[in-house]
Amino acid sequence: MLHKIKTKYQEHRLKRARQLEQIRNTPSAYDEAHISWIAYEAVYHQRGTIWKVVMGIVILLAIVGGIYYDAWTFSLAVAALAVTYSLVHLEHPRAVEIKISDIGIRVGYRKYSYSQIRAFWILYDPPYVQTMNIRVNGKVIDDITIQLGNQSPAEVRDFLMTKIPELEGQTEKLSDILLKLFKI
């Protein structure tokens, strides 16, 4: 019985994967790019043994402190967060293709039409920050960071200014600075 369920589940996953691949490979107007480049999804931080030991001690102290102060739910949350973080960061960020076309921006398989994008801004301070950021409507996460890689920020800015408004004077968020500082 379990074997039959497992087989059906695997068949369903294969069928769904084929459908998604067919959808992803279907050409669209997003593929007719004016500007395109390949960059990583996020910046990868090299974490050495010292970083791992220090973070392990911090997590252990937080868990023990939660137990000591009779806040076992806090300890449980810290442990769950640590496990989730380590599982998510087992893989390196993938290289994705970014395409800017007449109808929108395509990042990997995700597509953002200009009607969804409220504004954009570029943060460029090599080698630390090289990002294009877009603010989209109706999403849980409304600010999306796209790595520029080796792409010219002036070329991207000049083209996007004809399509969507630019937010001037934006700086890197404090949370992003802290995440980068602690290599999280």
C-alpha distance (Angstrom), angle and dihedral (degrees) to the residues before:
residue distance angle dihedral
M1 . . .
L2 3.83 . .
H3 3.80 90.3 .
K4 3.80 90.1 54.6
I5 3.81 92.1 49.8
K6 3.80 91.2 47.0
T7 3.82 91.2 50.0
K8 3.82 92.1 49.5
Y9 3.79 90.7 48.4
Q10 3.81 92.0 50.8
E11 3.81 91.0 47.9
H12 3.81 89.8 50.7
R13 3.82 91.5 49.9
L14 3.82 91.7 49.4
K15 3.80 91.4 48.8
R16 3.81 91.5 48.8
A17 3.82 91.4 47.2
R18 3.82 90.7 52.4
Q19 3.81 90.9 49.4
L20 3.80 92.0 49.8
E21 3.80 91.7 47.2
Q22 3.80 90.3 50.8
I23 3.81 91.1 50.3
R24 3.80 92.0 46.8
N25 3.81 93.1 49.1
T26 3.80 94.8 48.7
P27 3.82 107.3 107.5
S28 3.80 116.9 -118.4
A29 3.79 138.7 172.8
Y30 3.82 87.8 -92.3
D31 3.82 87.5 70.7
E32 3.82 92.3 61.5
A33 3.78 92.7 82.5
H34 3.78 128.1 -176.7
I35 3.79 90.1 -167.8
S36 3.79 126.9 20.3
W37 3.78 137.5 165.6
I38 3.77 141.9 157.6
A39 3.80 120.6 -115.7
Y40 3.78 138.9 154.6
E41 3.81 120.7 -90.8
A42 3.80 90.3 -121.1
V43 3.76 140.6 -5.8
Y44 3.80 111.4 -82.7
H45 3.79 115.0 -137.2
Q46 3.79 120.0 -153.6
R47 3.78 106.6 -131.1
G48 3.77 115.8 -163.3
T49 3.76 131.3 -159.7
I50 3.81 92.2 -90.3
W51 3.82 91.3 56.0
K52 3.80 91.6 49.6
V53 3.81 92.9 48.4
V54 3.82 93.3 47.6
M55 3.81 93.1 47.7
G56 3.81 90.3 46.3
I57 3.81 89.9 53.7
V58 3.82 91.9 47.1
I59 3.81 91.3 50.5
L60 3.80 92.5 45.6
L61 3.82 91.3 49.3
A62 3.81 90.8 49.4
I63 3.80 91.5 50.6
V64 3.81 93.8 45.8
G65 3.82 90.7 45.2
G66 3.78 90.5 52.1
I67 3.79 91.2 50.9
Y68 3.83 92.0 45.4
Y69 3.81 92.4 52.3
D70 3.80 90.9 44.9
A71 3.82 92.6 -111.3
W72 3.77 97.6 129.6
T73 3.81 92.2 158.7
F74 3.81 89.0 60.5
S75 3.81 89.8 50.6
L76 3.78 90.4 48.6
A77 3.81 91.3 49.0
V78 3.82 92.3 49.7
A79 3.81 91.2 49.1
A80 3.82 91.8 48.0
L81 3.80 90.8 47.9
A82 3.80 91.9 50.0
V83 3.81 92.9 49.5
T84 3.81 92.6 45.9
Y85 3.79 92.4 48.0
S86 3.80 92.7 49.9
L87 3.82 92.1 48.3
V88 3.81 93.1 48.5
H89 3.80 92.6 48.7
L90 3.80 97.1 48.7
E91 3.80 89.3 96.5
H92 3.78 127.0 57.2
P93 3.82 118.2 -118.3
R94 3.80 111.9 -84.8
A95 3.77 124.0 -119.9
V96 3.80 109.5 -113.9
E97 3.77 132.6 -172.4
I98 3.79 115.8 -119.9
K99 3.80 118.4 -158.5
I100 3.78 127.1 -175.6
S101 3.79 111.4 -162.5
D102 3.80 138.3 165.5
I103 3.81 92.7 -86.4
G104 3.78 103.0 38.6
I105 3.78 150.9 -54.7
R106 3.77 124.3 -61.6
V107 3.81 118.7 -160.3
G108 3.79 108.9 -175.0
Y109 3.82 103.0 -52.5
R110 3.81 95.7 -22.6
K111 3.78 116.8 99.9
Y112 3.81 126.4 -159.5
S113 3.79 116.8 -172.4
Y114 3.79 117.9 -151.2
S115 3.81 89.1 -113.3
Q116 3.84 88.1 63.4
I117 3.81 94.0 48.2
R118 3.81 115.9 82.8
A119 3.81 97.1 -176.4
F120 3.79 145.8 -26.5
W121 3.78 138.1 -143.9
I122 3.77 135.2 -177.0
L123 3.79 125.2 -137.6
Y124 3.78 110.2 -163.7
D125 3.80 122.0 172.5
P126 3.82 106.5 134.5
P127 2.98 132.0 -119.2
Y128 3.82 93.1 14.2
V129 3.80 105.1 42.9
Q130 3.80 127.3 19.9
T131 3.80 107.0 154.8
M132 3.76 142.5 137.5
N133 3.79 111.7 -150.6
I134 3.78 126.6 -161.5
R135 3.79 128.5 -168.5
V136 3.80 112.0 -146.3
N137 3.80 132.8 -166.1
G138 3.79 126.0 -117.2
K139 3.79 99.4 10.5
V140 3.78 130.0 121.1
I141 3.79 88.5 -129.8
D142 3.77 104.4 44.1
D143 3.83 100.3 178.2
I144 3.79 115.5 64.2
T145 3.80 120.8 -169.3
I146 3.80 117.9 -150.5
Q147 3.79 120.0 -171.7
L148 3.81 113.9 -126.6
G149 3.79 96.0 -155.4
N150 3.82 107.3 179.8
Q151 3.82 94.7 -20.5
S152 3.80 117.6 123.4
P153 3.82 108.6 -108.5
A154 3.81 91.5 -154.6
E155 3.80 92.0 58.3
V156 3.82 92.1 48.4
R157 3.82 92.3 46.3
D158 3.81 93.9 48.2
F159 3.79 92.2 52.2
L160 3.82 97.0 42.5
M161 3.81 92.6 49.1
T162 3.80 88.1 66.7
K163 3.82 90.8 55.6
I164 3.83 109.7 32.5
P165 3.82 137.1 13.4
E166 3.78 120.8 -92.7
L167 3.80 122.5 -131.1
E168 3.78 104.9 -139.1
G169 3.77 125.9 -157.2
Q170 3.80 95.4 30.2
T171 3.78 117.3 151.6
E172 3.75 133.4 -169.8
K173 3.81 112.2 -76.3
L174 3.78 118.6 -109.1
S175 3.81 89.6 -122.3
D176 3.82 90.5 55.9
I177 3.80 91.1 49.0
L178 3.81 91.3 50.5
L179 3.80 92.5 46.4
K180 3.79 89.8 51.3
L181 3.81 92.7 45.2
F182 3.80 93.3 51.7
K183 3.84 92.5 37.7
I184 3.77 92.6 -124.5
